[in-house]
Amino acid sequence: MASSLEDDLSCPVCCELYQDPQLLCCGHTFCHQCLKKHWTVNTARTCPLCRRVSLQESVDNLALRSTIESYQREKEKERKERESDGEVKCSRHGEKIQFFCKTDDEVICSKCRKDGHRLHRVQHLAHAVRQHKDRVKAALRPAEKALQSLKNGTSQQAQIAKYIQSQAEQAERQIKAEFEKFHHFLRKEEEARMRALKKEMERKRGNVEERIEQEILLLSERVREVEEEMETEHATFMQNYNFVLQRAQRTVLNSELHSENLINMAEHVGNLGYRVWEKMMDIFLYYPVLLDLNSAPEDFFISDDLASVGKSFYIRPNPIPFHGNRLVLGSEGYSDGFHCWNIEVGDSKHWTLGVCQRSADMNLIRPLTAETGFWGLSRNGESYMLLTSCKYSFRIRKKPRTVQVQLGWWYTLGNLKISRMVRFVDVSDGSVIACYTGIPSGVLLFPFLIPEQRFSYLRITPANPALVIEHTIVERQKSQIPVYLIYSFMAGFIICMLLFGVK
């Protein structure tokens, strides 16, 4: 009944209770704003319901306004009564809610239970509330624990934040130490160059000053002799006049200075930065591959220069749990071009090294095979093995102590094309230990190392950047020479066939 009354007191345009109701001559009532908006669009001033033209202005429907105000007061009174009683009553029967229907998952009163829920699973409301609150508390307990750990700083995110801070502090210490070495070297180099400059300046300036003193003595002696000749008797002076005049005119000495007597500026300031950089290359090492510390398991030891890795009893703290393959990746991947780096394996008899794809599931354990994106060489005792699904081992008479990994493009026999390959070379004699062909092009490949023997380290050996670039260019040229020869041979063969056919 309340709903029916509310419908009667609602505007047919906005379907809400009348706001400032206006009565038209046709007998219909509308909100003042609704009627105004309608007449703004419809200039004929028709009724929104019956379309009858309203020749007169609308008037306030005072009776309806009073009824609406009374209805709103009654509704507010009922709401306050319900709030004061603290009870929720049934919307259908108006009785107190006392039960909970588990079948329909709704609260009901006693009449509802008799009418439509007689065969349903019904329980008392208080018991249902206790059960549901217990479920909510159980579901909320993990969130409360997570909130407490966040507040106490014991959550994984907080541990990661602390670890990041410790990493930044360690990096800051290493940066300061390295730059202190830079500053010390540059200060010593500056002092040495300043000493050399000062030494040359003193030597050459001393030579010039010595010549100046000699010329002063010679000129002083000549001036004195000429002045003495001028003090002689007139007859004697006139007899020696030409000789005295010649001596007076010879004021310039024969000892002329050349450019060699000046400071050699090119020696001291020419290409100064490059020369200092060349000296720094002998002190500060360059590693073609740097290891990614964050990709290594907790029991892997990574050196401060990120160039060597080995197994250790010490567990390195890492807030992010490690679940992937037990290997350490290089920090940079290569998608094209020629790249090579040397790995010192020493006397270790158990290791694996090579290149691999770095995918999104690197945190999962995968078989180390070429089919899964791992191209590597492994040593197990006296045997060596390539990472393939077909387990095949071989032996080498001379055990390499340093292995060079080469990633690039080479000509393959049997195919008139250059393919991407990975080669493993013994640095001592340049012999190829093993190689992979048919590596997919354009794929980003990362170096990886696996130290499998405790207290034995695998180390990236330092290299000269200029030599690395030169070696890259030479290898690139070598890889293209066979193709040129084949093309030349084919061209010559075609020419011979044409000539033979013409004859």
Backbone hydrogen bonds, N-H to C=O, Kabsch-Sander energy under -0.5 kcal/mol:
donor,donor_aa,acceptor,acceptor_aa,energy
5,L,1,M,-2.4
6,E,2,A,-2.2
7,D,3,S,-1.8
8,D,4,S,-1.8
9,L,5,L,-1.5
10,S,7,D,-1.3
11,C,16,E,-3.2
15,C,11,C,-2.0
18,Y,9,L,-1.8
20,D,18,Y,-0.6
22,Q,30,F,-3.0
23,L,59,V,-3.8
24,L,28,H,-2.5
27,G,24,L,-1.6
30,F,22,Q,-2.1
32,H,19,Q,-1.5
32,H,20,D,-0.7
35,L,31,C,-2.5
36,K,32,H,-2.1
37,K,33,Q,-2.5
38,H,34,C,-2.1
39,W,35,L,-2.4
40,T,36,K,-1.4
41,V,37,K,-1.4
42,N,38,H,-3.1
43,T,41,V,-0.9
45,R,42,N,-1.4
47,C,52,R,-1.6
51,R,47,C,-1.7
54,S,45,R,-2.9
55,L,53,V,-0.8
59,V,23,L,-2.2
61,N,21,P,-2.0
62,L,60,D,-1.4
65,R,61,N,-2.3
66,S,62,L,-2.3
67,T,63,A,-2.1
68,I,64,L,-2.6
69,E,65,R,-2.2
70,S,66,S,-2.1
71,Y,67,T,-2.4
72,Q,68,I,-2.5
73,R,69,E,-1.9
74,E,70,S,-2.2
75,K,71,Y,-2.3
76,E,72,Q,-2.2
77,K,73,R,-2.2
78,E,74,E,-2.5
79,R,75,K,-2.2
80,K,76,E,-2.2
81,E,77,K,-2.1
82,R,78,E,-2.4
83,E,79,R,-2.2
84,S,80,K,-2.4
85,D,81,E,-2.4
86,G,82,R,-1.5
87,E,82,R,-0.9
89,K,87,E,-0.5
90,C,95,E,-3.5
94,G,90,C,-1.7
97,I,88,V,-1.8
98,Q,108,I,-1.4
99,F,108,I,-2.2
100,F,123,Q,-2.6
101,C,106,E,-3.1
102,K,100,F,-0.7
102,K,121,R,-3.0
103,T,121,R,-0.8
105,D,101,C,-1.1
106,E,101,C,-1.4
108,I,99,F,-2.1
113,R,109,C,-1.9
114,K,110,S,-1.6
115,D,111,K,-2.5
116,G,112,C,-1.7
117,H,112,C,-1.3
120,H,117,H,-0.8
122,V,120,H,-0.9
123,Q,100,F,-2.1
125,L,98,Q,-2.4
128,A,124,H,-2.2
129,V,125,L,-2.6
130,R,126,A,-2.2
131,Q,127,H,-2.1
132,H,128,A,-2.6
133,K,129,V,-2.7
134,D,130,R,-2.2
135,R,131,Q,-1.9
136,V,132,H,-2.3
137,K,133,K,-2.7
138,A,134,D,-2.3
139,A,135,R,-2.5
140,L,136,V,-2.0
141,R,137,K,-1.4
144,E,140,L,-2.4
145,K,141,R,-2.5
146,A,142,P,-2.7
147,L,143,A,-2.6
148,Q,144,E,-2.6
149,S,145,K,-2.7
150,L,146,A,-2.2
151,K,147,L,-2.4
152,N,148,Q,-2.6
153,G,149,S,-1.0
154,T,149,S,-2.2
155,S,149,S,-1.1
159,Q,155,S,-2.4
160,I,156,Q,-2.8
161,A,157,Q,-2.4
162,K,158,A,-2.4
163,Y,159,Q,-2.6
164,I,160,I,-2.8
165,Q,161,A,-2.0
166,S,162,K,-2.6
167,Q,163,Y,-2.8
168,A,164,I,-2.5
169,E,165,Q,-2.4
170,Q,166,S,-2.6
171,A,167,Q,-2.9
172,E,168,A,-2.4
173,R,169,E,-2.3
174,Q,170,Q,-2.4
175,I,171,A,-2.7
176,K,172,E,-2.5
177,A,173,R,-2.4
178,E,174,Q,-2.8
179,F,175,I,-2.8
180,E,176,K,-2.1
181,K,177,A,-1.8
182,F,178,E,-2.3
183,H,179,F,-3.3
184,H,180,E,-2.7
185,F,181,K,-2.6
186,L,182,F,-3.2
187,R,183,H,-2.8
188,K,184,H,-2.4
189,E,185,F,-2.9
190,E,186,L,-2.7
191,E,187,R,-2.7
192,A,188,K,-2.6
193,R,189,E,-2.5
194,M,190,E,-2.6
195,R,191,E,-2.4
196,A,192,A,-2.4
197,L,193,R,-2.5
198,K,194,M,-2.7
199,K,195,R,-2.8
200,E,196,A,-2.4
201,M,197,L,-2.7
202,E,198,K,-2.8
203,R,199,K,-2.3
204,K,200,E,-2.9
205,R,201,M,-2.6
206,G,202,E,-2.2
207,N,203,R,-2.0
208,V,204,K,-2.1
209,E,205,R,-2.9
210,E,206,G,-2.5
211,R,207,N,-2.1
212,I,208,V,-2.5
213,E,209,E,-2.4
214,Q,210,E,-2.2
215,E,211,R,-2.7
216,I,212,I,-2.4
217,L,213,E,-2.2
218,L,214,Q,-2.5
219,L,215,E,-3.0
220,S,216,I,-2.4
221,E,217,L,-2.3
222,R,218,L,-2.2
223,V,219,L,-2.9
224,R,220,S,-2.4
225,E,221,E,-2.2
226,V,222,R,-2.6
227,E,223,V,-2.6
228,E,224,R,-2.1
229,E,225,E,-2.2
230,M,226,V,-1.9
231,E,227,E,-0.8
231,E,228,E,-0.7
232,T,229,E,-1.0
237,F,233,E,-3.0
238,M,234,H,-2.8
239,Q,235,A,-2.2
240,N,236,T,-2.1
241,Y,238,M,-0.9
244,V,240,N,-2.7
245,L,241,Y,-2.7
246,Q,242,N,-2.2
247,R,243,F,-2.0
248,A,244,V,-2.1
249,Q,245,L,-2.1
250,R,246,Q,-1.2
251,T,249,Q,-1.8
256,E,254,N,-1.7
261,N,258,H,-1.7
262,L,259,S,-1.8
265,M,263,I,-1.5
267,E,264,N,-0.6
268,H,264,N,-1.0
269,V,265,M,-3.0
270,G,265,M,-0.8
270,G,266,A,-0.8
272,L,269,V,-1.3
275,R,271,N,-2.6
276,V,272,L,-2.4
277,W,273,G,-2.3
278,E,274,Y,-2.4
279,K,275,R,-1.8
280,M,276,V,-2.3
281,M,277,W,-1.6
282,D,278,E,-0.6
282,D,279,K,-1.0
283,I,279,K,-0.5
283,I,280,M,-1.1
284,F,280,M,-3.6
285,L,283,I,-0.6
291,L,306,L,-2.7
292,D,329,L,-3.3
293,L,291,L,-0.9
295,S,292,D,-1.4
296,A,293,L,-1.3
300,F,297,P,-1.4
301,F,310,G,-3.9
302,I,300,F,-0.6
303,S,308,S,-1.9
306,L,303,S,-1.8
309,V,458,L,-2.3
310,G,301,F,-1.5
312,S,299,D,-2.1
316,R,298,E,-3.3
316,R,314,Y,-0.7
323,H,321,P,-0.5
325,N,362,M,-0.6
325,N,364,L,-0.6
327,L,325,N,-1.9
328,V,449,L,-2.2
330,G,447,P,-2.7
331,S,290,L,-3.6
334,Y,445,L,-2.7
339,H,407,L,-2.8
341,W,405,V,-1.6
343,I,403,V,-2.9
344,E,459,R,-3.5
345,V,343,I,-0.7
345,V,401,R,-2.1
346,G,401,R,-2.2
348,S,345,V,-1.7
351,W,379,R,-1.4
352,T,450,I,-1.6
353,L,377,L,-2.2
354,G,448,F,-1.7
355,V,375,W,-2.5
356,C,446,F,-2.1
357,Q,373,G,-2.0
358,R,444,L,-0.6
359,S,357,Q,-0.8
362,M,359,S,-1.1
364,L,361,D,-1.8
369,T,367,P,-1.6
370,A,387,L,-1.5
372,T,369,T,-0.9
373,G,370,A,-1.1
374,F,369,T,-2.3
375,W,355,V,-2.8
376,G,374,F,-0.6
377,L,353,L,-3.0
378,S,385,M,-2.9
379,R,351,W,-3.0
380,N,383,S,-2.8
381,G,349,K,-2.4
382,E,380,N,-0.5
383,S,380,N,-1.5
384,Y,394,F,-3.2
385,M,378,S,-2.5
386,L,392,Y,-0.7
387,L,376,G,-1.8
388,T,386,L,-1.7
391,K,389,S,-0.9
392,Y,390,C,-0.9
394,F,384,Y,-2.7
396,I,382,E,-0.5
399,K,397,R,-0.7
403,V,343,I,-2.7
404,Q,425,V,-3.1
405,V,341,W,-2.8
405,V,403,V,-0.5
406,Q,404,Q,-0.6
406,Q,423,R,-2.8
407,L,339,H,-3.3
408,G,421,M,-2.0
410,W,419,S,-2.4
412,T,417,K,-1.2
415,N,412,T,-1.6
417,K,415,N,-1.7
419,S,410,W,-2.5
421,M,408,G,-3.1
422,V,436,Y,-1.7
423,R,406,Q,-2.6
424,F,434,A,-2.7
425,V,404,Q,-2.6
425,V,423,R,-0.5
426,D,431,S,-3.1
427,V,402,T,-2.1
427,V,425,V,-0.7
429,D,426,D,-0.7
430,G,426,D,-2.4
433,I,424,F,-3.3
433,I,431,S,-0.6
434,A,424,F,-1.1
436,Y,422,V,-2.7
439,I,420,R,-2.3
442,G,335,S,-0.9
443,V,440,P,-0.8
445,L,334,Y,-2.4
445,L,443,V,-0.5
446,F,356,C,-3.2
448,F,354,G,-2.4
449,L,328,V,-2.2
450,I,352,T,-2.4
452,E,350,H,-1.4
452,E,450,I,-0.7
455,F,311,K,-0.8
456,S,453,Q,-1.5
458,L,309,V,-2.7
459,R,344,E,-1.8
460,I,307,A,-3.6
461,T,342,N,-2.0
461,T,459,R,-0.5
463,A,286,Y,-3.0
468,V,464,N,-2.4
469,I,465,P,-2.2
470,E,466,A,-2.3
471,H,467,L,-2.9
472,T,468,V,-2.2
473,I,469,I,-2.2
474,V,470,E,-2.5
475,E,471,H,-2.6
476,R,472,T,-2.1
477,Q,473,I,-2.1
478,K,474,V,-2.8
479,S,475,E,-2.4
480,Q,476,R,-0.7
480,Q,477,Q,-0.7
481,I,477,Q,-1.1
481,I,478,K,-0.6
484,Y,480,Q,-1.8
485,L,481,I,-2.3
486,I,482,P,-2.4
487,Y,483,V,-2.7
488,S,484,Y,-2.6
489,F,485,L,-2.7
490,M,486,I,-2.8
491,A,487,Y,-2.5
492,G,488,S,-2.7
493,F,489,F,-2.5
494,I,490,M,-2.3
495,I,491,A,-2.2
496,C,492,G,-2.4
497,M,493,F,-2.2
498,L,494,I,-2.3
499,L,495,I,-2.6
500,F,496,C,-3.0
501,G,497,M,-2.6
502,V,498,L,-2.3
503,K,499,L,-2.2
